[in-house]
Amino acid sequence: MAVSDTTQIHQFTCLDANFGVLVHDTESGTTIAFDVPHAGAYEQALEEKGWKLTHILITHHHWDHVQGLGELKQKTGARVIGPERSRQKIAELDRTVEDGDGVLCGPYEITAIATPGHTLDQISWYIPSIGFAHTGDTLFSLGCGRVFEGDMEMMWSSLSKLARKLPDDTAIYCGHEYTEANARFALTIEPENADLKARAQEVAELRSRNAPTLPTTMAREKAANPFLRAAEPTVAAALGMTGKSAAEIFAEIRTRKDNA
């Protein structure tokens, strides 16, 4: 039986606008948590599902992704894996990884994809066998993270890397429920983008009943997310930046979002 047939994925809210994500294999009992914004929320989710946590994968060191890590590790004994660049910032790491490293968690072969820009240590996690990726605070639905520790060119390179490496049907999970605000901004960049307009309507309907807008897919983001579309001639034209590099256009879009 394929691991995709024995996999269950549970997404739930943490803090104000964070997501917790658990990936569980019913055959082996393996359960993986992605980031720990709040230990209590994870404990409740695990209890509700009847799952035992075996691994915790960390995307980056920001407090709203790791503040519950120490408590959850202590209570569950889960093995913690995160970026090598986080080694001096996250005390609970049992193993660190760099770009392209593989990690085996039960039946799941997981690839670490370095996607710096938001932070220098940011890792996105990809599980090809189940078509799953967790992009932390690099790629959001219809958006991307703020550029805090890297620079604009670095962030554009990371987003482009995800677009190249992740197949279109990959389910994208990330750290936050920011899609509604992202949609409003995206429409200021590409108001005539039919895919974007359809997605914005869908998002408004989902949020009206407090339903999550995630996961998304890489195909949907390529079609509607302006931060991934900086290399598109239509986006350059819309911004009056025809002839400029994709990195320059991305920087303009990110700056506008920062100032919105």
Contacts in CASP RR format, 6 or more apart in sequence:
PFRMAT RR
TARGET T0000
AUTHOR 0000-0000-0000
METHOD contacts of the structure
MODEL  1
MAVSDTTQIHQFTCLDANFGVLVHDTESGTTIAFDVPHAGAYEQALEEKG
WKLTHILITHHHWDHVQGLGELKQKTGARVIGPERSRQKIAELDRTVEDG
DGVLCGPYEITAIATPGHTLDQISWYIPSIGFAHTGDTLFSLGCGRVFEG
DMEMMWSSLSKLARKLPDDTAIYCGHEYTEANARFALTIEPENADLKARA
QEVAELRSRNAPTLPTTMAREKAANPFLRAAEPTVAAALGMTGKSAAEIF
AEIRTRKDNA
1 27 0 8 1.000
2 129 0 8 1.000
3 25 0 8 1.000
3 27 0 8 1.000
3 107 0 8 1.000
3 108 0 8 1.000
3 129 0 8 1.000
3 130 0 8 1.000
4 129 0 8 1.000
4 130 0 8 1.000
4 131 0 8 1.000
6 25 0 8 1.000
6 26 0 8 1.000
6 27 0 8 1.000
6 28 0 8 1.000
6 107 0 8 1.000
7 23 0 8 1.000
7 24 0 8 1.000
7 25 0 8 1.000
7 26 0 8 1.000
7 130 0 8 1.000
8 23 0 8 1.000
8 24 0 8 1.000
8 26 0 8 1.000
8 49 0 8 1.000
9 21 0 8 1.000
9 22 0 8 1.000
9 23 0 8 1.000
9 24 0 8 1.000
9 130 0 8 1.000
9 132 0 8 1.000
9 171 0 8 1.000
9 173 0 8 1.000
10 21 0 8 1.000
10 22 0 8 1.000
10 24 0 8 1.000
10 45 0 8 1.000
10 49 0 8 1.000
11 19 0 8 1.000
11 20 0 8 1.000
11 21 0 8 1.000
11 22 0 8 1.000
11 173 0 8 1.000
11 212 0 8 1.000
11 214 0 8 1.000
11 215 0 8 1.000
12 19 0 8 1.000
12 20 0 8 1.000
12 41 0 8 1.000
12 45 0 8 1.000
13 19 0 8 1.000
13 20 0 8 1.000
13 41 0 8 1.000
13 177 0 8 1.000
13 212 0 8 1.000
14 20 0 8 1.000
14 37 0 8 1.000
14 38 0 8 1.000
14 41 0 8 1.000
14 42 0 8 1.000
15 37 0 8 1.000
15 38 0 8 1.000
15 41 0 8 1.000
15 64 0 8 1.000
17 176 0 8 1.000
17 177 0 8 1.000
17 178 0 8 1.000
18 35 0 8 1.000
18 37 0 8 1.000
18 38 0 8 1.000
18 64 0 8 1.000
18 65 0 8 1.000
18 175 0 8 1.000
18 176 0 8 1.000
18 177 0 8 1.000
19 173 0 8 1.000
19 174 0 8 1.000
19 175 0 8 1.000
19 176 0 8 1.000
19 177 0 8 1.000
19 212 0 8 1.000
19 214 0 8 1.000
20 33 0 8 1.000
20 34 0 8 1.000
20 35 0 8 1.000
20 37 0 8 1.000
20 41 0 8 1.000
20 42 0 8 1.000
20 45 0 8 1.000
20 175 0 8 1.000
21 33 0 8 1.000
21 34 0 8 1.000
21 35 0 8 1.000
21 134 0 8 1.000
21 173 0 8 1.000
22 31 0 8 1.000
22 32 0 8 1.000
22 33 0 8 1.000
22 34 0 8 1.000
22 42 0 8 1.000
22 45 0 8 1.000
22 46 0 8 1.000
22 49 0 8 1.000
22 51 0 8 1.000
22 53 0 8 1.000
23 31 0 8 1.000
23 32 0 8 1.000
23 34 0 8 1.000
23 108 0 8 1.000
23 127 0 8 1.000
23 130 0 8 1.000
23 132 0 8 1.000
24 30 0 8 1.000
24 31 0 8 1.000
24 32 0 8 1.000
24 49 0 8 1.000
24 51 0 8 1.000
25 31 0 8 1.000
25 106 0 8 1.000
25 107 0 8 1.000
25 108 0 8 1.000
27 107 0 8 1.000
28 106 0 8 1.000
28 107 0 8 1.000
29 51 0 8 1.000
29 52 0 8 1.000
29 54 0 8 1.000
30 54 0 8 1.000
30 55 0 8 1.000
30 105 0 8 1.000
30 106 0 8 1.000
30 107 0 8 1.000
30 108 0 8 1.000
31 46 0 8 1.000
31 51 0 8 1.000
31 52 0 8 1.000
31 53 0 8 1.000
31 54 0 8 1.000
31 55 0 8 1.000
32 54 0 8 1.000
32 55 0 8 1.000
32 56 0 8 1.000
32 57 0 8 1.000
32 105 0 8 1.000
32 108 0 8 1.000
33 42 0 8 1.000
33 53 0 8 1.000
33 55 0 8 1.000
33 56 0 8 1.000
33 57 0 8 1.000
33 72 0 8 1.000
33 78 0 8 1.000
34 56 0 8 1.000
34 57 0 8 1.000
34 59 0 8 1.000
34 125 0 8 1.000
34 134 0 8 1.000
34 136 0 8 1.000
34 173 0 8 1.000
35 57 0 8 1.000
35 58 0 8 1.000
35 59 0 8 1.000
35 65 0 8 1.000
35 66 0 8 1.000
35 134 0 8 1.000
35 136 0 8 1.000
35 175 0 8 1.000
36 42 0 8 1.000
36 56 0 8 1.000
36 58 0 8 1.000
36 65 0 8 1.000
36 66 0 8 1.000
36 67 0 8 1.000
36 68 0 8 1.000
36 69 0 8 1.000
36 70 0 8 1.000
36 72 0 8 1.000
37 64 0 8 1.000
37 65 0 8 1.000
37 67 0 8 1.000
37 68 0 8 1.000
38 67 0 8 1.000
38 68 0 8 1.000
39 68 0 8 1.000
39 69 0 8 1.000
39 70 0 8 1.000
39 71 0 8 1.000
39 72 0 8 1.000
39 75 0 8 1.000
40 68 0 8 1.000
40 71 0 8 1.000
40 72 0 8 1.000
42 53 0 8 1.000
42 68 0 8 1.000
42 72 0 8 1.000
43 72 0 8 1.000
43 75 0 8 1.000
46 52 0 8 1.000
46 53 0 8 1.000
46 76 0 8 1.000
52 76 0 8 1.000
53 72 0 8 1.000
53 76 0 8 1.000
53 77 0 8 1.000
53 78 0 8 1.000
54 78 0 8 1.000
54 79 0 8 1.000
54 105 0 8 1.000
54 106 0 8 1.000
55 78 0 8 1.000
55 79 0 8 1.000
55 80 0 8 1.000
55 81 0 8 1.000
55 105 0 8 1.000
56 69 0 8 1.000
56 72 0 8 1.000
56 73 0 8 1.000
56 78 0 8 1.000
56 79 0 8 1.000
56 80 0 8 1.000
56 81 0 8 1.000
57 81 0 8 1.000
57 82 0 8 1.000
57 103 0 8 1.000
57 105 0 8 1.000
57 110 0 8 1.000
57 125 0 8 1.000
57 134 0 8 1.000
58 65 0 8 1.000
58 66 0 8 1.000
58 69 0 8 1.000
58 80 0 8 1.000
58 81 0 8 1.000
58 82 0 8 1.000
58 83 0 8 1.000
58 86 0 8 1.000
58 90 0 8 1.000
58 93 0 8 1.000
58 123 0 8 1.000
59 65 0 8 1.000
59 82 0 8 1.000
59 83 0 8 1.000
59 122 0 8 1.000
59 123 0 8 1.000
59 124 0 8 1.000
59 125 0 8 1.000
59 134 0 8 1.000
59 135 0 8 1.000
59 136 0 8 1.000
59 137 0 8 1.000
59 175 0 8 1.000
60 83 0 8 1.000
60 86 0 8 1.000
60 118 0 8 1.000
60 119 0 8 1.000
60 121 0 8 1.000
60 122 0 8 1.000
60 123 0 8 1.000
60 136 0 8 1.000
60 137 0 8 1.000
61 83 0 8 1.000
61 86 0 8 1.000
61 89 0 8 1.000
61 90 0 8 1.000
61 119 0 8 1.000
61 121 0 8 1.000
62 119 0 8 1.000
62 137 0 8 1.000
65 136 0 8 1.000
65 137 0 8 1.000
65 175 0 8 1.000
66 90 0 8 1.000
66 92 0 8 1.000
69 80 0 8 1.000
69 90 0 8 1.000
69 92 0 8 1.000
70 92 0 8 1.000
72 78 0 8 1.000
73 80 0 8 1.000
73 92 0 8 1.000
79 94 0 8 1.000
79 95 0 8 1.000
80 90 0 8 1.000
80 92 0 8 1.000
80 93 0 8 1.000
80 94 0 8 1.000
80 95 0 8 1.000
81 93 0 8 1.000
81 94 0 8 1.000
81 95 0 8 1.000
81 96 0 8 1.000
81 97 0 8 1.000
81 103 0 8 1.000
82 90 0 8 1.000
82 93 0 8 1.000
82 95 0 8 1.000
82 96 0 8 1.000
82 97 0 8 1.000
82 112 0 8 1.000
82 123 0 8 1.000
83 96 0 8 1.000
83 97 0 8 1.000
83 98 0 8 1.000
83 112 0 8 1.000
83 114 0 8 1.000
83 121 0 8 1.000
83 122 0 8 1.000
83 123 0 8 1.000
84 96 0 8 1.000
84 97 0 8 1.000
84 98 0 8 1.000
84 121 0 8 1.000
85 120 0 8 1.000
85 121 0 8 1.000
86 93 0 8 1.000
86 96 0 8 1.000
86 121 0 8 1.000
87 93 0 8 1.000
87 96 0 8 1.000
89 121 0 8 1.000
95 103 0 8 1.000
97 103 0 8 1.000
97 112 0 8 1.000
97 123 0 8 1.000
98 112 0 8 1.000
98 114 0 8 1.000
99 112 0 8 1.000
99 113 0 8 1.000
99 114 0 8 1.000
100 111 0 8 1.000
100 112 0 8 1.000
100 113 0 8 1.000
100 114 0 8 1.000
101 111 0 8 1.000
101 112 0 8 1.000
102 109 0 8 1.000
102 110 0 8 1.000
102 111 0 8 1.000
102 112 0 8 1.000
103 109 0 8 1.000
103 110 0 8 1.000
103 111 0 8 1.000
103 112 0 8 1.000
104 110 0 8 1.000
107 129 0 8 1.000
108 127 0 8 1.000
108 129 0 8 1.000
108 130 0 8 1.000
109 127 0 8 1.000
109 128 0 8 1.000
109 129 0 8 1.000
110 125 0 8 1.000
110 126 0 8 1.000
110 127 0 8 1.000
111 125 0 8 1.000
111 126 0 8 1.000
111 127 0 8 1.000
111 128 0 8 1.000
112 123 0 8 1.000
112 124 0 8 1.000
112 125 0 8 1.000
113 123 0 8 1.000
113 124 0 8 1.000
113 125 0 8 1.000
113 126 0 8 1.000
113 161 0 8 1.000
113 162 0 8 1.000
113 165 0 8 1.000
114 122 0 8 1.000
114 123 0 8 1.000
114 124 0 8 1.000
114 158 0 8 1.000
115 122 0 8 1.000
115 123 0 8 1.000
115 124 0 8 1.000
115 135 0 8 1.000
115 138 0 8 1.000
115 139 0 8 1.000
115 158 0 8 1.000
115 159 0 8 1.000
115 161 0 8 1.000
115 162 0 8 1.000
116 122 0 8 1.000
116 149 0 8 1.000
116 150 0 8 1.000
116 154 0 8 1.000
116 155 0 8 1.000
116 158 0 8 1.000
117 138 0 8 1.000
117 147 0 8 1.000
117 148 0 8 1.000
117 149 0 8 1.000
117 150 0 8 1.000
117 151 0 8 1.000
117 154 0 8 1.000
117 155 0 8 1.000
117 158 0 8 1.000
118 137 0 8 1.000
118 138 0 8 1.000
118 144 0 8 1.000
118 145 0 8 1.000
118 146 0 8 1.000
118 147 0 8 1.000
118 148 0 8 1.000
118 149 0 8 1.000
118 150 0 8 1.000
118 155 0 8 1.000
119 137 0 8 1.000
119 148 0 8 1.000
119 149 0 8 1.000
119 150 0 8 1.000
120 149 0 8 1.000
120 150 0 8 1.000
122 136 0 8 1.000
122 137 0 8 1.000
122 138 0 8 1.000
122 158 0 8 1.000
124 133 0 8 1.000
124 134 0 8 1.000
124 135 0 8 1.000
124 136 0 8 1.000
124 138 0 8 1.000
124 139 0 8 1.000
124 162 0 8 1.000
125 133 0 8 1.000
125 134 0 8 1.000
126 132 0 8 1.000
126 133 0 8 1.000
126 165 0 8 1.000
126 166 0 8 1.000
126 170 0 8 1.000
127 133 0 8 1.000
131 167 0 8 1.000
131 169 0 8 1.000
131 170 0 8 1.000
131 171 0 8 1.000
132 170 0 8 1.000
132 171 0 8 1.000
132 173 0 8 1.000
133 162 0 8 1.000
133 166 0 8 1.000
133 170 0 8 1.000
133 171 0 8 1.000
133 172 0 8 1.000
133 173 0 8 1.000
133 218 0 8 1.000
134 173 0 8 1.000
134 174 0 8 1.000
134 175 0 8 1.000
135 162 0 8 1.000
135 172 0 8 1.000
135 173 0 8 1.000
135 174 0 8 1.000
135 175 0 8 1.000
136 174 0 8 1.000
136 175 0 8 1.000
137 145 0 8 1.000
137 174 0 8 1.000
137 175 0 8 1.000
137 176 0 8 1.000
138 144 0 8 1.000
138 145 0 8 1.000
138 155 0 8 1.000
138 158 0 8 1.000
138 159 0 8 1.000
138 162 0 8 1.000
138 174 0 8 1.000
139 145 0 8 1.000
139 159 0 8 1.000
139 162 0 8 1.000
139 172 0 8 1.000
139 174 0 8 1.000
139 221 0 8 1.000
139 225 0 8 1.000
139 227 0 8 1.000
139 228 0 8 1.000
140 174 0 8 1.000
140 175 0 8 1.000
140 176 0 8 1.000
140 178 0 8 1.000
140 179 0 8 1.000
140 182 0 8 1.000
141 172 0 8 1.000
141 174 0 8 1.000
141 178 0 8 1.000
141 179 0 8 1.000
141 182 0 8 1.000
141 203 0 8 1.000
141 213 0 8 1.000
141 214 0 8 1.000
141 216 0 8 1.000
141 220 0 8 1.000
141 221 0 8 1.000
141 225 0 8 1.000
142 179 0 8 1.000
142 182 0 8 1.000
142 183 0 8 1.000
142 186 0 8 1.000
142 196 0 8 1.000
142 199 0 8 1.000
142 200 0 8 1.000
142 203 0 8 1.000
142 221 0 8 1.000
142 224 0 8 1.000
142 225 0 8 1.000
142 226 0 8 1.000
143 178 0 8 1.000
143 182 0 8 1.000
143 185 0 8 1.000
143 186 0 8 1.000
143 225 0 8 1.000
143 226 0 8 1.000
143 227 0 8 1.000
143 257 0 8 1.000
144 155 0 8 1.000
144 159 0 8 1.000
144 225 0 8 1.000
144 227 0 8 1.000
144 228 0 8 1.000
144 254 0 8 1.000
145 155 0 8 1.000
146 254 0 8 1.000
146 258 0 8 1.000
147 154 0 8 1.000
147 155 0 8 1.000
147 254 0 8 1.000
152 247 0 8 1.000
152 250 0 8 1.000
152 251 0 8 1.000
152 254 0 8 1.000
153 247 0 8 1.000
153 251 0 8 1.000
155 250 0 8 1.000
155 254 0 8 1.000
156 230 0 8 1.000
156 246 0 8 1.000
156 247 0 8 1.000
156 250 0 8 1.000
156 251 0 8 1.000
157 247 0 8 1.000
159 227 0 8 1.000
159 228 0 8 1.000
159 250 0 8 1.000
160 231 0 8 1.000
160 246 0 8 1.000
162 218 0 8 1.000
163 218 0 8 1.000
163 221 0 8 1.000
163 222 0 8 1.000
163 228 0 8 1.000
166 172 0 8 1.000
166 218 0 8 1.000
167 218 0 8 1.000
168 217 0 8 1.000
168 218 0 8 1.000
168 219 0 8 1.000
168 222 0 8 1.000
169 217 0 8 1.000
169 218 0 8 1.000
169 219 0 8 1.000
170 217 0 8 1.000
170 218 0 8 1.000
171 215 0 8 1.000
171 216 0 8 1.000
171 217 0 8 1.000
172 214 0 8 1.000
172 215 0 8 1.000
172 216 0 8 1.000
172 217 0 8 1.000
172 218 0 8 1.000
172 221 0 8 1.000
173 214 0 8 1.000
173 215 0 8 1.000
174 214 0 8 1.000
177 212 0 8 1.000
177 213 0 8 1.000
177 214 0 8 1.000
179 203 0 8 1.000
179 207 0 8 1.000
179 213 0 8 1.000
179 214 0 8 1.000
179 216 0 8 1.000
180 203 0 8 1.000
180 204 0 8 1.000
180 207 0 8 1.000
180 213 0 8 1.000
182 225 0 8 1.000
183 196 0 8 1.000
183 199 0 8 1.000
183 200 0 8 1.000
183 203 0 8 1.000
183 204 0 8 1.000
184 200 0 8 1.000
185 226 0 8 1.000
185 256 0 8 1.000
185 257 0 8 1.000
185 260 0 8 1.000
186 193 0 8 1.000
186 196 0 8 1.000
186 200 0 8 1.000
186 224 0 8 1.000
186 225 0 8 1.000
186 226 0 8 1.000
187 196 0 8 1.000
187 197 0 8 1.000
187 200 0 8 1.000
188 256 0 8 1.000
188 260 0 8 1.000
189 226 0 8 1.000
189 235 0 8 1.000
189 238 0 8 1.000
189 239 0 8 1.000
189 253 0 8 1.000
189 256 0 8 1.000
190 196 0 8 1.000
190 226 0 8 1.000
190 229 0 8 1.000
190 234 0 8 1.000
190 235 0 8 1.000
190 238 0 8 1.000
191 197 0 8 1.000
193 223 0 8 1.000
193 224 0 8 1.000
193 234 0 8 1.000
195 220 0 8 1.000
195 223 0 8 1.000
195 224 0 8 1.000
196 223 0 8 1.000
196 224 0 8 1.000
196 226 0 8 1.000
199 220 0 8 1.000
199 224 0 8 1.000
202 213 0 8 1.000
203 213 0 8 1.000
206 212 0 8 1.000
206 213 0 8 1.000
207 213 0 8 1.000
221 228 0 8 1.000
222 228 0 8 1.000
222 229 0 8 1.000
226 235 0 8 1.000
226 253 0 8 1.000
227 250 0 8 1.000
227 253 0 8 1.000
227 254 0 8 1.000
229 235 0 8 1.000
230 246 0 8 1.000
230 247 0 8 1.000
230 249 0 8 1.000
230 250 0 8 1.000
230 253 0 8 1.000
231 246 0 8 1.000
231 249 0 8 1.000
233 242 0 8 1.000
235 249 0 8 1.000
235 253 0 8 1.000
236 242 0 8 1.000
236 243 0 8 1.000
236 244 0 8 1.000
236 249 0 8 1.000
239 249 0 8 1.000
239 252 0 8 1.000
239 253 0 8 1.000
241 248 0 8 1.000
241 249 0 8 1.000
241 252 0 8 1.000
END
